[in-house]
Amino acid sequence: MRNYFAGLARYNVWATARLLAQVATLDDAAYRRDVGLFFNSIHGTLNHLLVTEHLLWFKRFADGESPKLALNAEAETDRERLAQRLTEGAARWLPFIESLPASRFAETLTYTTTRGTTVTLPFSPTLGHVFNHGTHHRG
């Protein structure tokens, strides 16, 4: 399982870099315009990815923390800094995954949702969800 998730983490770094390279070609009006995405604009969607993948899920998995953040929070207003934080966040997953003992992938993850409910889920499928979520929003 470690190799599988390490592959997903490497893909996430690659896909994030490709996405951000394309986004960098947009002027600010196009970048911030409501185009009917789940989080309205490209900027809103990228903020959602920062909040969910890095400020919520990474902390749940790596630090055992359960931050209370809204899924549509604007964690970063500056687009260049947002791109930098997404790049840095994507790079954190691989070392984390490689540090896990093989047994961890068969265990559970317990955290508190943003609504205050404690949840226990299977570790591996939940980790898979994080990478699938990023793929969904990059699409």
Number of C-alpha atoms within 10 A of each C-alpha: 13 18 11 10 19 17 13 19 21 15 15 21 19 14 16 20 17 12 14 18 12 9 18 13 10 12 9 12 9 14 17 16 13 15 12 9 11 13 18 14 18 22 24 23 19 26 25 24 22 26 23 21 21 20 19 21 22 22 16 19 19 13 9 14 16 20 17 13 16 14 16 17 14 18 17 18 11 11 17 12 11 19 23 14 16 22 18 13 18 23 17 15 23 18 11 14 23 13 10 12 9 13 9 14 18 11 11 15 17 16 20 16 15 14 9 11 8 11 11 11 13 13 17 17 12 16 19 13 13 17 16 14 14 19 14 8 15 16 7
